[in-house]
Amino acid sequence: MSSSNPKSSENRLVYREFGNDNSAALQRPTSPALERAIQELPPQQQNVRVQATRAGRKGKTVTVITGFQAKPETLQALLKQLKTQCGTGGTLKDNEIEIQGDQKQKILEILLKLGYKAKISGG
């Protein structure tokens, strides 16, 4: 092998802190310490806050629901249900659900029916 061969330098790994490579020689099993453990609590034990805000959203009002202690799959299912019942869009960001528009009262009623301990926070 010649050092002037461009293919030989492409496959050499000099330094990598995170991430995984598809080559079998460099692949390590994922460490359980690196996986983030999320404790799933039943809805009755979760203190959830519902707040309408415009901060950092170019003047658009969104309703933010915080305080969840649940897995992302559970939050995705709840997000879909809330979007359907409110008739609007929304997203899941950093364990917080954002629903478009000022939907505080409607979301509060839905969450209480589902068994969550929910409160409206902010003004």
N, C-alpha and C positions, 0 to 999 in steps of 0.2 A: 504494500500500500504506500502510496506516495502522499506526502502532506499537501501537495498541490491539487489533489483530487477533491473537488468541492463536495462530493457525496459523502466522503468520510467525515468531514467536519459537521455535516448537518445532523448526524445521529449522536454526536457526543454531547453528554449532559455535563455542564460545568457546575451549575448550582441551581437548586430548586428547593424552596421552602415548603410550598403547599402545592396541591394539585396532584393529578395522577396521569400517567403516560400509558399508552396502549401497548408498549413493548413489554413482553413477559418478564424480561430480566429486571426491569425497574419497578414493576408493579408490586405493591404491598397491600395486604388487606387493610381495610379501614379500621382504625383504632376505635374502640368503644368510647375512649376518652374524648375523641374529637367530635362525636355525635352529640348534639344538644338534646338533653333529656328534658322533655316537657311533661309535667305531671298533669294528667287529665282529671279535672275535678267535675263532679256532677253539677248541673246548672244551679241547684239549690245552694251550693257552697261558693258560688262565684259572685263577687260584687262588681257589677258592670255599670259603667257610667256612659250616659248618652248626652252628647253635646253638639250643638250646631256651631260651626265656625267658618270663617272666611280667610283666616290667616294663611298666607303663602299660596293662595289658590286663584290669584288674579281677580278677586272680587266675587268669585262664585261661592255660593253657600253649599257646604256639605255637612252631613250629620256624621260625626265620628263616634264609634262605640269602642270603648277601651276597657281594660281590666280582665280580659279573658285569660283563663288558664286552661287551654285546650289545644289539641293537636291541629295542625293546619287542615287536615282532611275534615275535621268537625267544623272548623270555621268556614271552610269553603261551602259546605252544605248549608250552614246557617246563612251565609252571604247570599246564596242562590235563593233561599226562601224569602229573605228580607227584600231582595230586589224584585222578586215576583209579586209579593204582597204590596209593595210600595209603588210598583209600576215604574221603576226608574233604574238607572245604572248604579254601579258601585264597584268597589275593589277591596282587596285585602292587602294591607301594608303593615309590616312589622307587628303582627298579632293584633292589629286594629282593623275594624271594618269601617269603610267609608261609603256612605250612601249619598247620592247626589240630591241636593235640595234640602230644605228644612223639614225633616220628617221626624222630629223628636217625639211628638205625642204618639204617632202611629207605631214607631219602632218600640217605644216604651211599652205600649199595650201588647205588642206581639211577644216581646221578651218576657213580660210578666206571665203571659199565657203559657209560654214554654217552660216556666219554672225558674227563670233567672231572677236574682235579686238585683233589679235595675233601678237606677235613679237618674234624674236629669241633673246635669251639673252645668254651671255657668249661667249666663243670663241670656 
